């Protein structure tokens, strides 16, 4: 079964031709580093991400990780020259500009573009922003629930603190801390910070969750980040509104101490096509420059504005042969790995399969069971007619 499932994925990847790769490692219960290998490619105009295997690595050095990946791909008959993207977290051994894994792989294949994990990058931004708030010392994403609870139960929480303050059965330290927190909640500054941070963290958390979908692509990531930036700018312009809201929220009116821009029409279509042709000379010819101009008009008539819609349009309308260059461009674009969420999901399966009752499991068996579990959708499509198919 394992062999047939893996062969199906490898055959599907070879048919798609262009792919991107992402790896990450985690220790299992017996403290052996397991390197997960995820590939992303396009099938029927839609991107898919597949788990291939776990590799045992004895080192976190970039050279060792890159060599392990290349040897595995060669063993499976996957041509690394068709790789057009790679995505990892922000660790130096992975994303280092000169000696990181991405740099070493680019030495082997210069068109394997490195894209930092958008989810990790947004987490770093959120963590840095949330560090300005001294209410809680925990992960920024966990503060969403904390600020939401404060907003929805501000008065109830303050009343509970006052009850603790007046409860003689409580320790003096607990009563003093309750009084201090309740007094802080009377301040307009506290109410204003709670309101503003709740708005910000909710949007950060929702955007971060959107990055975890398999069908996320570069345009969606950029659009979501740009929309988040515009949202933050709008908060600056609506400060008086937030201040008025905070005043009605806490009942205190005094401090303790005294538009989106219209989208520009892209007039550099030919210029951008020339850049793409120069960057990927093996994939595009000079006719692509004129071809993309016609396709832009065709896609506009069909009301397909996003790359995802345009890739499906080419497949469903059967016009991929009419616009071969555009078809290649969209397949490369959609195959770009932009987050590492699939790796995290494979780690969850690893923890479930290699538990405390199975610590002596061999690496081959572990990798095989993880493949069958993670790619259960592929397994369900397979037909096994003979007993030898299950071996």
SULFEN-V571914 format. One line per field, one symbol per residue. ss: DSSP state (H for helix, E for strand, L for the rest). psi: psi as a letter, one per 30 degrees, with the letter a starting at -180 (. if undefined). burial: b if it has 16 or more other C-alpha atoms within 10 Angstrom, else e. A space follows every 50 residues. Layout:
ss->???
psi->???
burial->???
This chain:
ss->LHHHHHHHHHHHHHHHLLEEEEEEEEELLLLLEEEEEEEEEEELLEEEEE EEEEEELLLLLHHHHHHHHHHHHHHLLLLHHHEEEELLLLLHHHHLLLLL HHHHHHHHLLLLEELLLHHHHHHHHHHHHHLLLLLLLLLHHHHHHHHHHH HHLHHHHHHHHHHHHHLLLLLHHHHHHHHHHHHHHHLHHHHHHHHHHHHH HHHHHHHHHHLLLLLLLHHHHHHHHHHHHHHHHHHHHLHHHHHHHHHHHH LLLLLLLLLLLLLLLLLLHHHHHHHHHHHLLLLLLLLHHHHHHHHHHHHH HLLLLLHHHHHHHHHHHLLLLLLHHHHHHHHHHHLLLLLLHHHHHHHHHH HHHLLLLLLLLLHHHHHHHHHHHHLHHHHHHLLLLLHHHHL
psi->eeeeeeeeeeeeeeefdklllklllkkafghkkkjkjklklkkhgkkkkk kelkkkkglgkeeeeeeeeeeeeeeggkjfffkflkklagkefegkeegl eeeeefeejfgikkjkkeeeeeeeeeeeefffkgekiakefffeeeeeee efheeeeeeeeeeeefjfflleeeeeeeeeeeeeffkeeeeeeeeeeeee eeeeeeeeefffkegkleeeeeeeeeeeeeeeeeeefheeeeeeeeefef gkfklek.kkkkkkkjgheeeeeeeeeeeifffklffeeeefeeeeeeee eghjfleeeeeeeeeefhgefeieeeeeeeeeeffkkflgeeeeeeeeee eeeiaffhfgkleeeeeeeeeeeehfeeefflkjflefff.
burial->bbebbbeebbeebbebbbbbbbbbbeeeeeeebbbbbbbbbbbebbbbbb bbbbbbeeeeebbebbeebeeebeeeebebebbbbbbbbeeebbbeeebb bbbbbbeebbbbbbbbbbbbebbeebeeebeeeeeeeeebbebbeebbeb beebbebbeebbebbeeeeeeeeebeebbeebeebbbbbbbbbbbbbbbb bbbbbebbebbbebbbbbebbeebbeebeebeeeeeeeeeebbeebbebb ebeeeeeeeeeeeeeeeeebeebbebbeeeeeebeeebbebbeebbeebe eeebeebbebbbbbbeeeebeeebbbbbbbbbbbbbbbbbbbbeebbeeb eebbeeeeeeeeeeebbbbbbbbbbeebbeeeeeeeeeeee
